[in-house]
Every structure is written in C-alpha cells, then in structure tokens.
Amino acid sequence: MHPNYTAKTEAACLNIVHRPTQGCFKSLYRKPPEKTGLLHVHILLKTCDAAGTQAFTQVRRKPALVTTQEKGSGSLTRLLPRRSGLAVYRQFSSGGAGGGYPGVPLTQPLPGLPAPAFAAVDGQEKFETRVTALDGGLRVASQNKFGQFCTVGVLINSGSRHETKYLSGISHFLEKLAFSSTAQFGSKDEILLTLEKHGGICDCQASRDTTMYAVSAEAKGLDTVVNLLADVVLQPRLSDEEIEMTRLAIRFELEDLNMRPDPEPLLTEMIHAAAYRDNTVGLNRFCPVENIEKMDRKILHSYLKNYYTPDRMVLAGVGIEHEQLVECAKKYLLGVNPVWGSAKSKDIDRSVAQYTGGIIKVEKDMSNVSLGPTPIPELTHIMIGLESCSFLEDDFIPFAVLNMMMGGGGSFSAGGPGKGMFTRLYLNVLNRHHWMYNATSYHHSYEDTGLLCIHASADPKQVREMVEILTKEFVLMSGTVGEVELERAKTQLKSMLMMNLESRPVIFEDVGRQVLATSTRKLPHELCDLINNVKASDIKRVVTKMLRNKPAVAALGDLTELPTYEHIQAALSSKDGQLPRMYRLFR
C-alpha cells in the first residue's frame, strides 16, 4: 500500500466530490455488486495540499468494475458515472439470448414500442400556390408560409426588351423613380414612414422582361401595403425634381459600372447585345448616356399607358391568406384610373427574340481598375455564349443541370461542401491552369430564348490560350457524362433550389414570375422530380443542338491576342475544340 494512502483518501474516492477551490481532481470508484471477478483496479489520485503542492496517490484496490458474465447471457454490465454520484449500470446487446433485442438492426424499429407520431401538415394543399384571375386580366397569386411577416408585390410584364419603339433606358428610369411621390403620398420619406409603422421595407427591380415592385412587412398591415403598392404603380407623380434627381443617380451608376473591378454586369450586357443584336433581350438594360437628358414625363407616360395594364400584371403575396389578398386587389387595383389615362394600349411590342450571334469587343485599359496596397493585376475578360432554350421548354431542366455540372468560379473561391469544387470548370480549368483567374458558367433564360455562356479572365498575353480552353470545354460537353458527375450536379441543383426557397422574398419572386409567364406555378417537389429524370443522353442531346448555333462573344480589356470570331466559330465546330493554327513569319 502506498505510504500516502489514508482512510481520508479512501473516503474521498468513495464519495464523488469535486472541489475546484482546493484544486482537487478525484477519480470515480464505487464498490461493485456481488459476483465480481478478480480484476484489479488502479486509481491514480491527483491532489493538492493547502500550499498548492501537487501529489499523486496510487490507490490499488481489488474489486472489479466488470461483472462476471453468465453462461450464454452475452450481456456486459458497465459502470457509468453520473453527476449525482450514483453508479449506473447499462445493458449492451451483443447478440446473445439475454441481450435485450438480439438480431434487430438499427434500421428497424424495436419490437413492442408504440409507433412514433410526427408533426405533419394538414395536406399538400398547404404548399400549393393559389391563383385567381380578376376582371381586366389581373391575376392574384398567393403562397402560404408560417410567420408574422409577409412579402407582397406587383410584377409587370415590362422591361428593356419592350423598348424597341421608345427611347432605350425607360425601364431603368422607372426603376429609379419607384416609391417616389404619388397621389396619396407627398414624398418618398412619407412612404417609408408609412411602411415603418408595419416594420416594412420596399424595393423595385427592373430586368429585361419583368418589372417588380415589392414590399416586406407585417402581415397585419396587408391592407396598407396593397394600397401603397397600387398608388406607387398606378399613380406616380413623376415630378420634374424627381426626374432630375433620377438623371443624377443614373449618371453615377453608369460611371460606377465602368470603374468596377468586377466587369461581370458589363460583360452580361455585351454578351446579350452580341447574341441578340438590336432586338428584344439584346437591347441595353441600362439607360445610354445620350438618352438621359431626353427622358421626360411625357415619354414615360406614353410607355406606362401601353405596358402598365391589368392584363400584364400579377399581384403576388407570400405569408398571407389568399382571400384577404384578393379582397385587397379588388379594393385598390380594380377600376382605378391611372394617372396617364385609361385609354387602351396600342403599341405593344410582341416580337420574339431572334438569336443572331456575333462578337462585341471593347478595348479598355484594365491596369488601374483596382488601386491600393494589393491591386488586382491587369486582366482580359472573355465571355462565350450559345443559344439554349426558354424556361417554358422541356429542355430547360437539362440545361440547368448542365450549367450546374460546368459550375466554376474564381481562382480564390473558398472550397467546402456545395461550393462546386468538383465541377468541370474547377477540375479541368482552374485546377490545371494556374494563370486563369476566373472560369464561371452562366445560364440566362427567358420566355422565348436562352443563353448558356462561360466567362473567363486571364493575363492579356494568354488570351488565345484561354479562348482555346473555353472552346474545348464547350466541345467536351457533348462527350461522355459520368454517372457520378451527373448525380452530383443534379443533387447540387436540387439543394440550391430548396435552400433558395427557404427565403420568403425568393418564394415571392418565384411565384410572381411563374404566374406572370404561365398563370400557374410548378411546386419545388415537381421540379425535383424533373431534375431526377434528367439522363446523360438528355445532356448530350441538348449540347449537340446548342453547338450547331453561331457563338456570341464578348471581349473586354487588352485584346491584342484575341483570336478572330471566325477562328472561335471554327473551334466550336471542330471535334477537339482547338483553334486553327496560326503561323507568323515575324514575331
């Protein structure tokens, strides 16, 4: 026996005590039950005296912590500590006759237990989007969602693609003028103060084919919100002072667009202009500088009279009762005389997008776009696109899977689950070519056309090599698609879809856009079923069809080494995607 072993030490071992003030750290020991074996137990006790000197005491005791096994029982009793100081014995199943539940795998419920009752929704109708068509063609769509806040808005079939007969940039102007003074509200501040009473915020976004006015606020204030939206959409004052302030805001935005280190918005405009030259979605989404001073109330009213009509509108809401939203729509949107008059629209542009292909080049000095202690190096940006399909076609889902399979991103993107580090543009491009700064796939889809494109950036001296890498990737899309690769892309697409639809504003936009285009809405589980049905043969079929079109090319920066448009087209038509060889007599 250790010389420091005393009765006091044994008492401390038997009673599970932790006294932080004395700095003591005591082990667990308790006398085992009868029928014990002869397994010896060694306990190392660390104690501190009053002076703080540490001492280690070894306690050697005979009783065992493991009970003797009964013949054929197969059970093992272990001693487990509990904060109260009482020992606990637990039976573990080991397949024997007395093991509790022998032979029951973890994937099956234990026999003799009551069936679990899980929380459930009253039915699938709780998730369905309800749509009601009112007089004049106005559609009201709503989606149930738990919570005390709601998102409500008006979506209009109006955008930059409808400006063929008007000055380019009207939609951009209307976006900036949104939620300004109206017939009921004297200023933008008054509108914001009204929304603040219901914890609300507002926003307006104008895209190529849709203009959206939206408000998120407490559901109790629905009547006030719909009244405000109706006034903002149908009764804007468009005063001279507001128009002048909008001119300043647009000038500033255009300057900022040209000075940004990230040229993606500019390249998106360029690739659309190249793909659909001078028609529909190829028209500029931003107001050109030369049109800023030409905009006035008369031009804006002539446009609003044709496109802001009930048959081109959807009132969408998420997080509110459908009947309540319909009543508000009848009260504030039906029979209202707009500020521009109630005459029937005449000059509506119903033209269908015509894909032309082509190239747009902008020579620009990119050496000083990002100044500072760690400036971004000078880069040349290339975007190559091909026509895909509209979101109304069946091939839209295979194209969405293809876009997810290509993936990509920047060379400094953080990795991790769901970040697309196993997509083709990461594995085949960014991982193999360290000099490329970016390679990202984009898919733009509209009601009558679509565009699948890849954006890449690199040093100006390596532009030709970068373009060839992109053309090879386009050609490889029509090759063999691995089963694991396809399943990963489909799973990632479903994951992204479901995660995005956790957000109330995203649900609102999805409901509004689908109802505006088709008067119905496909639910998430329907889209997931369509994604699951995509096969490798579907990917090959849509890519083969896509590669028959002429490419659209947008190039920005130092373009000295840029191949000709004809060479890019020839590479995309070849079997291997290689650019035609160039032989120079002098370098």
Phi, psi and omega in degrees: 000141181295139183300333181274000182283125180227169177298326180295321178295319179296320178297322178294328179287320183289326178259121185282103185234139175232111180246095181300329183294334179264000179068026185270145179227106191244143181273163181270133173211138175208145182297127183283170179289181179292172181061043179270155176277193184249034178284123181282149179240131176247125180243126177258116184254124178256121182231162177230134176276184184297329181278356178091004180285129181277142176221146180247127181243126179262123179254120182250111182239157186268320186301152185261157174265356182243125181282157178289133180285136173286150181296126176074000183284322180069012182256151182228123180260124179245149181267122182243138179286152174222146186302333182285350179095000180265140178282145181238137178248132182236135178272130177249133179284132177228023173089359181278182183291326182255027186275010178094281181230073182291139174075010179263112180290163182290344181277355181244148177290150180289140181290148176085356180265149179292151180292137181288148178248116182260154176293137183219156176276156184296343180164171182294338182298340180293337182260351185283147177272126181263134183232132177232129177264127181257174178301140180090355177097355179294131178252139178243123182234139180218156179223129179288141175202136182291143177136162182267355178251155180226160173238122183230143180195170177246124176252135186235137178284075185205134180191190184295338180290344182264011186262020183302318183266008183232175173295133178294132178112004181297316181297324178296318178296313181296326177298317181285334181275352184298147179060032170265196186298145180227188180296325182266330186247127186286338182202172177295324179299323180294322177295315181295322178295322177296318180291326181298330179297338179246018179063035189258158172228159182226159180199154175224134179227132178243123178250196182289331185232357184216141170243132188231123173253123186223150177223133171249125184203178178293139185297334179295336182265025183302317181301314179295320183295313181293322176300316180294316180298317179299320180292320181294321184280319189256343185231042178288142181283323182052056181289160180300322180295318179293321179294321178294320177295325178293323177301316179297317181297320181289320176302315180298318181295321179293321177296317180296324180298322181280344182259353183293142173293327179270111185269012186303315177299321180293318179294325178298318176297317183293319182290326176291320179295326179286322184283324182233072188297118174060030175210147173041245186289354176275352178287149186295131179282333179264148181291124176298151183301321184290344181262353185299314183284343183278342183288132175214179184297322182297315180295317180296318179294321180296325177287314181299324181299327183273329190246340179265065180245154185304324182290348179253015184239152171226127171264112184246146179213145178231128179094018179224165178284137185297316182298322180294320179292321179297317179299318178295322179296316179296325185285320190247343184248335180274137177073011179275132179273112182296162183292338180267005178102162184254017179295149181291145180291145183240308189263065178270130180274113180249022183292146180267144182299133179246112180283126182247328188072169180141187183226141173232123182242136176231107176286123184211139177283110182256017185282340185235030181284337182225093179272163179136186182295328178232075183290151175288135180295161179294128183231154170249134185249131179234138173229125179243131182226156176224151182291134178253255180202171179278164180284357177270348183272158179293333182284357180299319181293312175302324178293323178295321177294318178299316179299320178291325179292325178286313172058239180091189182162203179271161182289345180249020178293140177286138181278192180124169181301134177083359182270000175077030181287349178254013177283163187297319183290337173280309185292315187270338186246292187293326180285335184260335184238093187296339184279354178271130184269339184201144172203106187225139178264141178228147175229113177256127183229139181230182187288346181226003180194178177200166184214119175257123184221160177236129179254131179221154178217144181199179177297143182304331182287345184245025182295317182299315179296321179296317180297320180295323177297319179293317180295324177296320179294323177297317181292322180293340178301329183275000180276203183287135176251119181292149181296317180295318180298317181293315181296323179295317180296318180294317179295320180293323178294315178297319179298314179297319179299311184289323179292320178296324182279008169283339184270132181298314178299327178291319176300317180302312182294321179296315178299310183298314183292318180293317180292324178297323184273323189233355184067006175222177177221131173278129182282159182305319182292331175292318178295321179296323177295319178296321178295318180298331183278354180290131180245167179299326179294328178294319178298314181296321181296312183290327179290318179301319177293320182294321184290350178283343183278161173288145180281158169249132186231134173235131183228134183222130177121210177280111189251027182300319184265010182289129176294161178289159180298323180296322179292322178295319179295320179294322180294320180290338179271348182279173181279331184249353178079011181278144176287149175301141181291143178244131179245124181247136177286320179236143177248000000 
